[in-house]
Amino acid sequence: MTDINALFAGFGGQGILFMGKMLAYAGLYGDKQVSWMPSYGPEMRGGTCNCGVCISDEPICSPLVTTPNVFVAMNKPSLEKFINDVEEGGIVILDSTLIDSVVERKDITVYYVPATQLAADNEMSGLANMIIMGKMMAATGVFTLEDMEKTFRKIIPAKKAHLVEKNMEAVKLGAAL
């Protein structure tokens, strides 16, 4: 994919905004034009949240993602709310541990990733979002493992630098699916 209009959605605390931030920084490392627009309710952790990320070779006129060509759903309410907005030919990645629905649309590619279960099984608590990011990397080709590692080193505070390797393990696990 060349231009990405991605929408990430789920509950607060699942790392939705962090995924968007990761994609935005990866786009910057790829010398792309980038916008990142988070949206969350007043509840914060446990409430709904989503964020849109646009990545392009051309200037981005609006940060709003109304018809995503990449959609990540980390819970069923988000899937139900946004699935019909995905453009024809788009990519959908969902956490099948938390979403027991089957997407009926035939004009999009859907990846069912049991990210929450994989995180639990591989001692990667809290990294289901990075497993999903790995799958997104593999499905779209929008960024590389090198871009991801640079991004982790940029946005993970120095005092938590030990988390870079565990996050990279989760990304690699997702990419291998």
BELCOR-V794927 format. One record per residue. N is the residue number from 0. SS is DSSP state (A for helix, B for strand, O for the rest). OMEGA is omega in degrees with one decimal (* if undefined). NEAR is the number of other ideal C-beta (glycine too) atoms within 10 Angstrom. Layout:
n | ss | omega | near
N | SS | OMEGA | NEAR
N | SS | OMEGA | NEAR
This chain:
n | ss | omega | near
0 | O | 176.7 | 15
1 | O | 176.7 | 11
2 | O | 179.1 | 14
3 | B | 168.9 | 23
4 | B | -171.9 | 23
5 | B | 174.3 | 28
6 | B | 176.2 | 27
7 | B | -178.4 | 34
8 | B | 178.5 | 24
9 | B | 177.2 | 28
10 | B | 172.4 | 19
11 | B | -178.7 | 16
12 | O | 178.3 | 12
13 | O | 179.9 | 25
14 | O | -178.3 | 21
15 | A | -178.3 | 28
16 | A | 177.5 | 19
17 | A | 177.7 | 18
18 | A | 179.0 | 22
19 | A | 178.6 | 24
20 | A | 177.9 | 19
21 | A | -179.0 | 28
22 | A | -179.9 | 30
23 | A | 179.1 | 21
24 | A | 177.4 | 21
25 | A | 176.0 | 26
26 | A | 177.6 | 24
27 | A | 178.3 | 17
28 | A | 176.2 | 17
29 | O | -179.9 | 14
30 | O | 179.2 | 7
31 | O | 168.9 | 20
32 | B | -172.7 | 14
33 | B | 165.5 | 19
34 | B | -179.6 | 19
35 | B | -177.5 | 20
36 | B | 179.1 | 16
37 | B | 176.3 | 15
38 | B | 178.8 | 15
39 | B | -179.9 | 16
40 | O | -178.0 | 12
41 | O | -177.2 | 5
42 | O | -174.1 | 11
43 | O | -174.6 | 10
44 | B | -179.8 | 10
45 | O | 176.0 | 11
46 | O | 179.8 | 12
47 | B | 174.9 | 17
48 | B | 174.0 | 25
49 | B | 173.4 | 24
50 | B | 178.1 | 24
51 | B | 177.6 | 21
52 | B | 175.1 | 28
53 | B | 177.3 | 24
54 | B | -176.0 | 26
55 | B | 171.1 | 16
56 | O | -177.5 | 10
57 | O | 174.7 | 9
58 | O | -178.3 | 7
59 | O | -175.1 | 14
60 | O | -178.2 | 9
61 | O | 178.6 | 10
62 | O | -178.5 | 13
63 | O | 175.9 | 12
64 | O | -178.5 | 24
65 | O | 175.8 | 11
66 | O | -177.1 | 13
67 | O | 169.5 | 23
68 | O | 170.6 | 19
69 | B | 180.0 | 24
70 | B | 177.1 | 27
71 | B | 177.8 | 32
72 | B | 179.7 | 29
73 | O | 174.2 | 27
74 | O | -175.3 | 18
75 | A | 178.5 | 15
76 | A | 178.9 | 13
77 | A | 177.2 | 26
78 | A | -178.2 | 21
79 | A | -177.2 | 12
80 | A | -169.2 | 14
81 | A | -172.4 | 20
82 | A | -178.0 | 19
83 | A | 178.1 | 7
84 | A | -177.6 | 13
85 | O | -178.3 | 24
86 | O | 177.3 | 15
87 | O | -177.7 | 9
88 | O | -178.0 | 10
89 | O | -179.9 | 22
90 | B | 176.4 | 22
91 | B | 176.5 | 22
92 | B | -179.2 | 28
93 | B | 178.6 | 27
94 | B | -175.3 | 27
95 | O | 172.5 | 17
96 | O | -175.4 | 17
97 | O | -178.7 | 20
98 | O | -177.7 | 22
99 | O | -179.0 | 7
100 | O | 171.6 | 13
101 | O | 179.6 | 8
102 | O | -176.4 | 16
103 | O | -177.1 | 7
104 | O | -179.8 | 13
105 | O | -176.1 | 6
106 | O | 178.7 | 9
107 | O | 175.7 | 16
108 | B | -177.6 | 13
109 | B | 175.6 | 19
110 | B | 177.7 | 17
111 | B | -175.2 | 17
112 | B | 179.0 | 24
113 | O | -169.7 | 18
114 | A | -178.6 | 31
115 | A | 178.7 | 22
116 | A | 178.3 | 15
117 | A | 178.3 | 20
118 | A | 179.9 | 23
119 | A | -177.8 | 14
120 | A | -174.9 | 10
121 | O | 179.0 | 14
122 | O | 179.2 | 9
123 | O | -178.4 | 18
124 | O | 179.1 | 10
125 | O | -176.7 | 15
126 | O | 175.4 | 26
127 | A | 179.9 | 26
128 | A | -179.5 | 26
129 | A | 172.6 | 27
130 | A | 176.9 | 29
131 | A | 178.7 | 32
132 | A | 176.9 | 29
133 | A | 177.9 | 26
134 | A | 178.6 | 23
135 | A | 178.1 | 27
136 | A | -178.7 | 22
137 | A | -175.5 | 16
138 | A | -175.0 | 19
139 | A | -175.5 | 18
140 | O | -174.5 | 10
141 | O | 177.1 | 21
142 | O | -176.1 | 24
143 | O | 174.6 | 13
144 | A | 177.7 | 13
145 | A | 176.9 | 10
146 | A | -178.7 | 19
147 | A | -179.1 | 25
148 | A | 176.0 | 16
149 | A | -178.7 | 16
150 | A | 177.3 | 24
151 | A | -178.0 | 21
152 | A | 179.1 | 11
153 | A | -170.4 | 13
154 | A | 174.3 | 12
155 | O | -178.1 | 15
156 | O | -177.7 | 7
157 | A | -179.0 | 6
158 | A | 177.4 | 7
159 | A | -177.1 | 8
160 | O | 178.7 | 11
161 | O | -179.4 | 8
162 | A | -178.5 | 14
163 | A | -176.9 | 15
164 | A | -179.5 | 11
165 | A | 176.5 | 17
166 | A | 178.5 | 23
167 | A | 175.8 | 16
168 | A | -179.4 | 17
169 | A | 178.3 | 24
170 | A | 179.9 | 27
171 | A | 176.9 | 16
172 | A | 179.2 | 21
173 | A | -179.9 | 27
174 | A | -177.6 | 17
175 | A | -178.2 | 10
176 | O | * | 17
